[in-house]
Amino acid sequence: MALRVSSRSELPSFMVMDVLEKAERMKATPQPLLRLEMGQPSSPPPKPALDAMMRHIHDTSAHGYTLSRGTIELTEAIARHYGRWYGVDVKPEQVLVTVGSSLGFMMVFLTCFEAGDKIAMTAPGYSAYRNLMLSASLEPMLVECAAKQNWRLTVETLEALDPVPDGLIIASPANPTGVVMTGDELAEICRWCEKKGVRLISDEIYHGIGFGDADHSALQYSSSAMVMNSFSKYFAMTGHRLGWIIAPDNLVDPLDRLAQNCFISANTLSQIAGAAAMDNPDSYREMDSHVARYRVNRDLLLDRLPEKFLGRFPYPQGGFYIYADISQVSNDSVALTDIFLNDLYIATTPGVDFDEKRGHQAMRLSFAGSTEDMAEAATRITNWVNQNT
Ligand SMILES: Cc1ncc(COP(=O)(O)O)c(C=O)c1O
């Protein structure tokens, strides 16, 4: 008799990882393979982080466990970062270091909600939220946002939700649309959540990667929000798997107990690197120069890609993705992703990963790579569009 596989594990795959696998397995390609699928900077981590790792590589303690909530040095460095970037007081005890923000989301789902609770998120939106909710027996409530309204999530849209959700996840800058909330918009959403008793989860992982005004944290406007962040994007440390949660006091112990039992502690050398990166102004200078490059990459793609391929979606104000409206060239983003990978040697992500219903006519391009790669991708895509449409 076949033993069962739980229905909780019947998740859609995180499609970008499927594309990544196909790309990694491609042997020698006639032209260099261009990686525009992953949200992964091609830049190295900040030098202070690398130097700290090198200094500690032979310390036995750097290869052991740490406190489950993170080393004292790292949690203190993260707390100071909130004072510097947003002018808010965060106590080091409110900081919980996680294995990437990805596992942080699962921890938040398990500590804040009961099975069957409903959590609202935008479509298009980051698909792992929805997939993780399903595996935690939570019910995603997809709130469709419109390109015409610059993909904005408004309180009017939230008011129309029936029933009122138990939780709401927002991201600014958002993946895949690159929409950035103003301080006023964020404050309004925070107020709505507090009034309605909705637990707000604010994904701030793309903070620092913006092309306009400074980012705002939900901590500036709410005392009950769960704030999620990570060293993956701004600090270019995706492979270190180092994230954090800023939690209200009453959730710190439940989250800590979950961490103790789930993963004991995050990678120790990476925590040493993270603390060194955050405390050194040189890191910010170095990372800001990468953000300047992302902006050049974005402008290059927007300038050189044919209008027919980019369509009418608004251009990104933050993060490092272009969400292209490919409706004039294809109705099947999965098929187009395959064509781009197999014929043009460009890895991209189909829009259905972010919006099951409308993403057949959308494609996400990451511009976190080198400017040369962006220029080459623009040339190949333009030639393909000219020949095939
Ligand atoms: C919006 C968003 N949140 C969270 C994550 C998870 O990142 P990590 O687990 O590396 O912190 C990603 C990764 O691409 C993302 O785009």
The ligand as an SDF file (V2000), in Angstrom:
LIG
                    3D

 16 16  0  0  0  0  0  0  0  0999 V2000
    9.6240   39.9910   -2.0910 C   0  0  0  0  0  0  0  0  0  0  0  0
   10.5760   38.9570   -1.5730 C   0  0  0  0  0  0  0  0  0  0  0  0
   10.4880   38.5950   -0.2740 N   0  0  0  0  0  0  0  0  0  0  0  0
   11.2820   37.6450    0.2360 C   0  0  0  0  0  0  0  0  0  0  0  0
   12.2630   37.0250   -0.5440 C   0  0  0  0  0  0  0  0  0  0  0  0
   13.0990   35.9490    0.0950 C   0  0  0  0  0  0  0  0  0  0  0  0
   14.4580   36.2540    0.1490 O   0  0  0  0  0  0  0  0  0  0  0  0
   15.4910   35.6240    1.1730 P   0  0  0  0  0  0  0  0  0  0  0  0
   14.9430   34.3450    1.6800 O   0  0  0  0  0  0  0  0  0  0  0  0
   16.7270   35.4440    0.3790 O   0  0  0  0  0  0  0  0  0  0  0  0
   15.6610   36.6160    2.2970 O   0  0  0  0  0  0  0  0  0  0  0  0
   12.4010   37.3780   -1.8880 C   0  0  0  0  0  0  0  0  0  0  0  0
   13.3980   36.7200   -2.7440 C   0  0  0  0  0  0  0  0  0  0  0  0
   13.4790   36.9160   -3.9420 O   0  0  0  0  0  0  0  0  0  0  0  0
   11.5340   38.3760   -2.4170 C   0  0  0  0  0  0  0  0  0  0  0  0
   11.6100   38.7780   -3.6930 O   0  0  0  0  0  0  0  0  0  0  0  0
  1  2  1  0
  2  3  1  0
  2 15  2  0
  3  4  2  0
  4  5  1  0
  5  6  1  0
  5 12  2  0
  6  7  1  0
  7  8  1  0
  8  9  2  0
  8 10  1  0
  8 11  1  0
 12 13  1  0
 12 15  1  0
 13 14  2  0
 15 16  1  0
M  END
$$$$
